[in-house]
Amino acid sequence: MRNVSAVISEIEQAEKILVCGHIMPDGDCISSVLSLYRGLSSLGKKVTPAVDWKIPSIYMGFPHTDKLVCYSPDLELPDLMIIVDSSSPDRIGGFQRVLKTHVRTVLIDHHKTNTYFGNVNWVSPNYSSTAQMVFRLMQVMDVNFDEELALLNYLGIATDTGFFRYSNVNSTVFEDVACLVKYGADPAYVARVILENKKLEEFYLERDALDNLKVSCSGKFAYSFLEKRNFDRYGLSEDEFSGFVSQLRSISTVEVALFASESFKGEAHVSLRSKSYFDVSEVAKAFGGGGHERAAGFTLTYDNDLQEALEEVIEYISERLEER
């Protein structure tokens, strides 16, 4: 509890607070930023919620997503910046510049690959999600939960546990989620918006990704990719096609799944997942990224084409899988 107390002390001393999430935001990031925005605002703090990235359309049905701001050189410096769900400074985009000022920073995160780059660091991989950590923090701070705040907080826990299917789920997750449902969170609404809200064009992209699918290592390794031209063909961005790596992992024989999406020529975002024993965070870390044992990722830069650039990663994973 010492780290939590240090976080609360920093918050109590600040009037203007910037709450910053990571680029390529997922449900946990958006949930954590907006939950802190709502919770700390209710305590009388002047809070700015921020993510230096376009918010995926699937999350726009949740309250206050329209208030999320991107980095601007004209940003008024806060008294305190709270960084959530981010394992390294490069994950917060332009807001890295704030780290170089006199502004105090608090880091709240559950990634085991975190580099502890805040003035105060509350990093705990034992939690299912950063949203669960935010829930615990706000409980200690006696924040009053209404239906809106409960919904926002529930979103992060639900999505980062794969709707309670992943190995990061334990009894405390269900206990905390039960509280949020009691406070007014609507699990059916979150499931409907996140899981049953696909565009027709996403199915066309899935077809293209399946055309690129390869399975190796006696069926233990599945990988695929999409190039920028695939996204352009259907008028979609890579942010709108983020769950395919989990579908690859769902193949019965697969232990490790990799999916790469080209954001623009020369750069791709690589997502990694594993099922039971392979630590994909070690792979991500080797290529400059980070994450968890069962879910991690990194950004790949290259001069030629994406398929050629992926060969080194594929060989790296294959060698380690064959050792098992």
C-alpha positions in Angstrom: 0.0 0.0 0.0 3.0 2.3 0.2 3.0 3.0 -3.5 -0.8 3.7 -3.4 -0.3 6.1 -0.5 2.4 7.9 -2.5 0.1 8.2 -5.5 -2.7 9.6 -3.4 -0.3 12.1 -1.8 0.7 13.4 -5.3 -2.9 13.7 -6.3 -3.9 15.6 -3.1 -1.2 18.2 -3.7 -2.2 18.9 -7.3 -5.0 21.1 -8.6 -4.5 20.6 -12.4 -4.0 17.0 -13.5 -3.3 15.5 -16.9 -4.2 11.9 -17.2 -2.4 10.3 -20.1 -2.8 7.0 -21.8 -0.8 5.2 -24.5 -0.8 5.4 -28.3 -2.9 2.8 -30.2 -5.3 2.8 -27.2 -7.2 -0.3 -26.2 -10.2 -0.6 -23.8 -8.0 -0.7 -20.7 -6.2 2.5 -21.6 -9.4 4.4 -22.5 -11.2 3.1 -19.4 -8.3 4.0 -17.1 -7.9 7.5 -18.5 -11.6 8.3 -18.4 -12.3 6.6 -15.1 -9.6 8.8 -13.5 -10.9 11.8 -15.3 -14.4 11.3 -13.9 -13.3 10.1 -10.5 -10.8 12.9 -9.8 -13.1 15.5 -11.2 -15.7 14.5 -8.7 -13.1 15.3 -6.0 -12.8 18.9 -7.3 -9.6 18.4 -9.4 -9.3 20.1 -12.8 -8.5 17.1 -15.0 -7.6 16.8 -18.6 -7.9 13.3 -20.2 -5.4 12.6 -23.0 -4.4 10.1 -25.6 -2.1 11.1 -28.4 -3.8 8.9 -31.0 -7.1 8.7 -32.9 -9.6 6.9 -30.7 -11.0 3.7 -32.4 -14.6 4.2 -33.4 -15.7 1.1 -31.4 -15.1 3.1 -28.1 -16.9 6.2 -29.2 -20.2 4.9 -27.7 -18.8 5.3 -24.2 -19.1 8.5 -22.2 -16.5 11.3 -22.4 -14.5 9.8 -25.2 -15.0 13.2 -27.0 -13.1 14.9 -24.2 -9.8 13.0 -24.9 -7.2 15.4 -26.2 -4.0 14.8 -28.3 -0.7 16.4 -27.6 -0.2 20.0 -28.6 2.8 22.3 -28.1 0.3 24.8 -26.7 -0.6 22.4 -23.9 -0.8 24.2 -20.6 1.4 22.3 -18.2 -0.4 20.6 -15.3 0.7 20.3 -11.7 0.7 16.5 -12.1 0.7 14.1 -15.0 -0.7 10.6 -14.3 0.4 8.1 -16.9 -1.7 4.9 -17.1 -1.2 1.5 -18.8 2.1 2.5 -20.4 5.3 0.5 -19.9 7.8 3.0 -21.4 8.0 6.7 -22.3 7.6 6.1 -26.1 4.1 4.7 -25.5 2.7 8.1 -24.6 3.5 9.8 -27.9 4.0 13.6 -27.9 3.3 13.7 -24.1 6.9 12.5 -23.7 7.8 16.1 -23.9 6.0 16.8 -20.6 8.4 14.3 -18.9 11.3 16.7 -19.7 9.7 19.6 -17.8 9.4 20.1 -14.0 6.0 18.5 -13.9 5.6 15.6 -11.4 4.6 12.3 -12.9 2.7 9.3 -11.4 2.8 6.0 -13.3 0.0 3.4 -12.8 0.5 0.2 -14.8 0.3 -3.6 -14.7 2.9 -4.5 -17.4 5.8 -6.5 -16.0 8.1 -5.0 -18.7 7.5 -1.5 -17.2 10.6 0.7 -17.1 9.5 2.8 -14.0 9.9 6.2 -15.7 7.7 8.2 -13.3 8.5 10.1 -10.2 6.1 7.8 -8.4 5.6 4.4 -9.8 2.8 2.0 -8.9 3.5 -1.0 -11.1 1.8 -4.3 -10.2 1.6 -7.2 -12.7 -0.6 -9.0 -10.2 -3.6 -7.0 -11.4 -5.7 -8.0 -14.4 -5.7 -4.6 -15.8 -4.7 -1.0 -15.1 -8.5 -0.3 -14.9 -8.6 -2.7 -11.9 -5.8 -0.7 -10.2 -7.7 2.5 -10.9 -10.8 1.0 -9.3 -8.8 0.1 -6.2 -7.3 3.6 -6.0 -10.6 5.3 -6.3 -12.1 3.1 -3.6 -9.3 4.1 -1.2 -9.9 7.7 -2.1 -13.7 7.4 -1.4 -14.7 8.4 -4.9 -18.5 8.1 -5.3 -19.3 5.7 -8.1 -22.4 6.4 -10.2 -23.6 4.3 -13.2 -21.4 6.2 -15.7 -18.2 5.9 -13.8 -18.9 2.2 -13.0 -19.5 1.6 -16.8 -16.2 3.3 -17.8 -14.2 1.4 -15.1 -15.8 -2.0 -16.0 -14.9 -1.5 -19.7 -11.2 -1.8 -19.0 -11.4 -4.9 -16.8 -13.7 -6.7 -19.1 -11.6 -6.0 -22.3 -8.2 -6.7 -20.8 -9.3 -10.1 -19.4 -10.8 -11.1 -22.8 -14.2 -10.8 -21.1 -12.9 -13.0 -18.2 -11.3 -15.7 -20.3 -7.6 -15.0 -19.9 -5.1 -16.3 -17.3 -5.0 -12.9 -15.5 -8.5 -13.6 -14.1 -8.7 -14.5 -10.4 -11.2 -14.1 -7.6 -10.3 -10.4 -7.0 -11.3 -9.6 -10.5 -14.8 -11.0 -10.0 -15.1 -9.3 -6.6 -14.2 -5.9 -8.1 -16.4 -6.4 -11.1 -19.3 -7.4 -8.8 -18.9 -4.1 -7.1 -19.0 -2.2 -10.4 -22.1 -4.0 -11.5 -23.7 -3.2 -8.2 -22.8 0.5 -8.8 -24.6 0.3 -12.1 -22.1 -1.0 -14.8 -24.0 -2.8 -17.6 -22.0 -5.9 -18.7 -24.4 -6.7 -21.6 -23.9 -3.2 -23.0 -20.2 -3.4 -22.9 -20.2 -6.9 -24.5 -22.6 -5.7 -27.3 -20.6 -2.6 -28.2 -17.2 -4.4 -28.1 -18.0 -7.8 -29.4 -21.1 -7.3 -31.7 -20.2 -4.1 -33.5 -18.2 -5.2 -36.6 -18.3 -3.4 -39.9 -18.8 -5.5 -43.0 -15.4 -4.4 -44.3 -13.8 -6.1 -41.3 -14.8 -9.4 -42.6 -13.2 -8.6 -45.9 -10.0 -7.8 -44.0 -10.2 -11.1 -42.2 -10.4 -12.9 -45.5 -7.2 -11.1 -46.6 -5.5 -11.9 -43.3 -6.5 -15.6 -43.6 -5.0 -15.7 -47.1 -1.7 -14.6 -45.5 -2.0 -17.1 -42.6 0.9 -19.6 -42.0 1.2 -22.3 -39.3 4.5 -23.8 -38.3 6.4 -25.5 -35.5 4.1 -28.6 -35.7 1.0 -26.3 -35.5 2.2 -24.4 -32.4 2.9 -21.1 -34.1 0.4 -19.2 -36.3 1.1 -15.9 -37.9 -0.3 -13.5 -40.4 -0.1 -9.9 -41.6 -1.9 -7.1 -43.4 -0.2 -4.4 -45.4 -1.3 -0.8 -45.7 -2.9 -1.4 -49.1 -5.3 -4.0 -47.5 -6.6 -1.4 -45.1 -6.8 1.3 -47.8 -8.8 -1.1 -50.0 -11.7 -1.2 -47.6 -11.4 2.3 -46.1 -10.4 1.0 -42.6 -7.5 1.8 -40.3 -5.5 -0.7 -38.4 -7.1 0.5 -35.1 -10.4 -0.9 -36.4 -8.9 -4.4 -36.8 -7.2 -5.2 -33.6 -8.6 -8.5 -32.5 -7.4 -10.9 -35.2 -4.3 -12.1 -33.2 -6.7 -13.6 -30.6 -8.5 -15.5 -33.3 -5.1 -17.0 -34.4 -4.5 -18.0 -30.8 -7.8 -19.8 -30.7 -6.6 -22.5 -33.2 -6.6 -25.7 -31.2 -2.9 -26.6 -31.7 -1.5 -23.0 -31.4 0.6 -21.9 -28.5 1.9 -18.6 -30.0 0.1 -16.2 -32.4 1.5 -13.2 -34.2 -0.3 -10.6 -36.3 1.4 -7.6 -37.9 -0.5 -4.6 -39.3 1.3 -2.1 -41.5 0.4 1.4 -40.3 2.4 2.9 -43.2 5.1 1.8 -45.5 8.2 0.9 -43.4 6.4 0.5 -40.1 4.1 -2.1 -38.7 2.6 -2.9 -35.3 3.2 -6.5 -34.2 0.8 -8.2 -31.7 1.8 -11.3 -29.9 -0.4 -13.8 -27.9 0.3 -17.1 -26.2 -2.0 -19.7 -24.7 -0.3 -21.4 -21.7 3.5 -21.5 -21.4 5.3 -19.3 -23.9 6.3 -15.8 -22.6 5.7 -13.4 -25.5 6.7 -10.4 -23.4 10.3 -11.6 -23.8 10.0 -11.6 -27.5 8.4 -8.1 -27.5 11.2 -6.9 -25.3 13.9 -8.3 -27.6 12.4 -6.1 -30.4 11.9 -3.0 -28.4 8.4 -3.5 -27.1 6.8 -4.9 -24.0 3.7 -6.3 -22.4 2.6 -9.4 -20.5 3.5 -13.1 -20.6 0.4 -13.9 -22.7 -0.1 -10.6 -24.5 2.6 -8.3 -25.8 3.6 -6.2 -28.8 6.2 -4.0 -30.5 6.6 -1.7 -33.4 8.7 -3.0 -36.3 10.5 -0.6 -38.7 12.0 -1.8 -42.0 13.3 -0.6 -45.4 11.9 -3.2 -47.7 8.6 -5.1 -47.4 6.7 -6.3 -44.4 7.0 -10.0 -45.1 10.8 -9.8 -45.4 11.0 -7.8 -42.2 8.9 -10.4 -40.3 11.3 -13.2 -41.1 13.7 -12.4 -38.2 10.8 -12.3 -35.7 9.3 -15.5 -37.0 12.7 -17.2 -36.8 13.3 -15.9 -33.3 9.9 -17.3 -32.0 10.3 -20.6 -33.9 13.7 -21.3 -32.4 12.4 -20.8 -28.9 9.2 -22.8 -29.5 11.2 -25.8 -30.9 13.3 -25.8 -27.7 10.2 -26.5 -25.6 
